[in-house]
Amino acid sequence: MNVSLLMQNHTLNLLFIILLTFSSLIGALFFLLSQKTRATLKRLLISFSAGVFLNLILLRLLPETYENLATKHVFYWFLAGLNVPLFLQKFVFWHHCHKDICKSSPSSAIANTLGDLIHNFLHGTFLAVVSSNQAMVSFKLFWGLITHEIPQEIADLGVYLKANIPVKKALLLNFLTSLTTVVGFLVFSFIKVPPFVSYGLHAFIAGNLLYIALVDIIGEIHRQNYHRKEFLIDLAAILVGLLII
C-alpha cells in the first residue's frame, strides 16, 4: 500500500479513536432526555450498529480474507473471534447490557470496569488492524462501533450509579476506561505483523463483530416485548445499517 495513503488512513482512524473515546461523555448526555426518548434512541442505535456490523463482515472483511488465506485458516481465525468474547463474557464479566440501570454491586462495578477495559482495547486494535484497508472499511467500522458503544456507555454509567459511586467519579471512571481504545490503537499501529497474521486478524474481527451483532444486539432486541410498530422501526434501522455504502 502507498505510504502516504496508509498515513492518511492512520490519521483518519486516530480521529475515529478520539470520537470513540468521548462517546463515554456523549452517553451521559442521554440521561438528560426523557426515559421514553432515551429508550427509543438507544434501540435505533443498537439496531443500526447491528446492520453496519453485518455489512462490514459480509461485504468487506470476510471476502478480502478469503482472497488471501486458505479457507481452513479463515475458519480458525473466525472461530476464535466468535469464542473469545464468549469467554470474556462468562469469565471476565464483559457483557452488553443496554438498559439504563443494570444489576450491580460494588464487586460487579469492578468486574464491569475490567471487562470494559478489555472491550475498549479491542475496539482500538480493530481500527488499527483495518488501517491498511480502504478508508471506507474504517468508516463503516467506526459507525458500527460508536452506535454500538453509546448505549453501552449509558449502561456502564448506570452500573456505577447503581453501585453508589458519585456521578462525577462515575463519569471520570467511564472516560478513563474508554482511553484504552487509544492504547489499543497505538500499540497495534506500531506492531509490524506478517500478511498472514494481518488477514487472520480480519477474520478474527469478523467473528467478534458477528458475536456482538447476533448474540448481544439482535438477541437484546428479540428479548424485548416490543409492539409491532417498534419492531418494524428497529428492523428498518438494521436494514439501513446493512445497506450503508
N, C-alpha and C positions, 0 to 999 in steps of 0.2 A: 504494500500500500504506500502511496505517496506520503512522505514525511509531513509535509505541510497540512495535508488533509487529515492525517492522523492527529496532529496537534490541534486542528480545528475541532475534531470530534472530542478530544480530551477536554478542551475548553468548554464546549457545549455541555458535556457531561458534568463538568465541575459546577456549572451554573445549575444544572438539574439537581445536583447533590445539595447545594446550598438551599434551594427551594424545598427539597425533601426535608432537610434539617429543620427548617422553620415551619413545616407542616404541624409540628407539635404545638406551636403557638396558634396557628390557624384553627386547629381543632378546638382550642379553648374558647375561641370566639363563638362557636356553635352553641355554647351554654347561654349566650345572650338571647338566643331565639326561643320561641315557644317550643314546648315538648313535641307538639304535633308537627310543626315545621321542621324541627331538627330530625325527627324520625323519618320524614319523607325525603329530606335531602340525603340523609345517610343511606337510605335504601337505594336511591338513584345512583349515588357514588359507588356503592358496593356492586350494584348490577352492571354499571358501565365498566368498572375495572375488570369484572369477570369476562366481559366481552372482549376488551382490549387484550387481556392475557391470552385468551383462546386464539385471537387473531395472530398475535405475535408468535405463539407456539406453532400453529398450523401453517402459517404462510411465510414465516421468516426463519425461526430458529431450527426447527426440525428439517425442512428441505435443504438448508445450507449444510447442516451436519451430515445428512445422508450423502451429499455430493462429495464429502471429503473424508468420511470414515466408513469402515465396514459396518454392515447392518448390525452384527452382533455387538460391536463396540458401542454403537449408538444406544442399543438396548441396555447395556450395562450402565452407562452413564445416566441414561434417562431413568432407569430403575432406582439408581442411587438418589437422584433428585427427588423422586417420589417418596422414598423411605426416610431420608434424613429429617425432613420436617415432621414426619410422623414420630420419629424417635425423640426429637426435641419436644414435641407437644406432650408426649407421655412422660418423659423423664426430666425435662427442664422447665415444664410449665409454660412453654411458649405456645400460647393459644390465641385464637382470634375471637374475642368477644366483642360484638358490635352493639351491645346495649349500653345505655348511659352509665348505669351502675351495675357492675358485675359482682359476683360473690367475692368477698375479700376479707382479709385479716392481715395483721402486720406481717405474718410469715408469707402469705400469698402475695403481698405487695413486694416483698423482697424477691420472691421467685419470679414475679412478673417483670421486675426490673432486669433480672438476669436474662430472662427469655427475650426481653426487648432489646438488650444489648446485642445479642446474637442475631436477632431478627434484622435490626438496622445495619449491622455489619455486613450481613449477606446482601442487603439491598445495594450497599456501596460497591461490593465486589461484582455484583451483576452488571452495574453500569460500567465498571472498569473493563470487564471482560468483553462487552459488546462495543467498546470504543473503536475496535478495528473494523467494525461493520459500517454500513451506510448510516448516515445521520438519522434516517427515518426509523431504524431499529431502536436507537437510543430514545428517539422522540416517543415512540409507542410504549417502550418500557417505562419511561418516565411518567407518562399519563396513567398507565396502569398502576404503577406503584403509588403515585400521590393520591389518586382517587380511592385506592385501597387503604392507604395509610391514614388519611384524615379521620375516617370513622374509628380506626384502631386507636389513634391518639386520644380521641374522645373517651373511648372505653378505658384506656390506660389511666387517664386523668381521673375517671370515675373510680377506678380501683384504689388510687392513692387517697382520694377524698373519703371513700368508704372506710379506709384503714385509719381515719382520723389524722391524716397528715395535713398541715395547714395549706391553704390554697397557694400561697407564694412558693412554699417549699415544693409542693406537688408540681407546679408549673416549671420550676427550675430543674427538678429531677427528670421530668419528661423531656425537657430540652437537652439536658446533659446526655441522656441515653441516646437521643437522636444523633448526637455528634459521632457516634461510632459508624454512622453512614459515611462520613467524611474519612474516617480512619480506614474503613474497608476499601474505599475507592482509591486512596493514596497508596496503600500497601500494594494492591494488585496492579496499580498503574506502573509501578517501578519494578515489578517482577516480570522477567522475560521467561515465557513458557513456550515450549515447542508447539508447533501447529497441532499435533495430535491431542495434546492436553487442552489447547485453546478450544478446538472444536468439540472435544469431550465436555468441556465446561458449558458450552452452548446447550448440549443435550441435557446436562445436569440442571441448568437454569430452566429449560423447558419442563422438565419433570417437576421441579419445585413450584413453578408458576401454575402448572396443571393441578397440583395438590391444593394450592390456595384457591384457584378458581372453582374447582368441582367440590372439594370437601368442605372448605371453610365458607366461601362466598355463596355459591349456589345452594349448598347444604343449609346455610343460615336462612336463606330465603324460603326454602322448602319447609323449614320447621315452623315458620310463622303462619298464623291464621289470617292471611290477607283476604280482603274482598277481591272478587274477580277483577274489578277495575284496577285495583292497586297492583295485582299480579300482572295484568296486561301492560301497565306502565313500566314495571320492573323488567318485563320481557323486552319491551321496546328499548330500554336503556342498554340491555345486554346486546341486542341486535345492532344498536348504534356503535357500541364498542367493537363488535365483530366486523362491521363494515367500514371502520375508520381506515383511511387510505394508508 
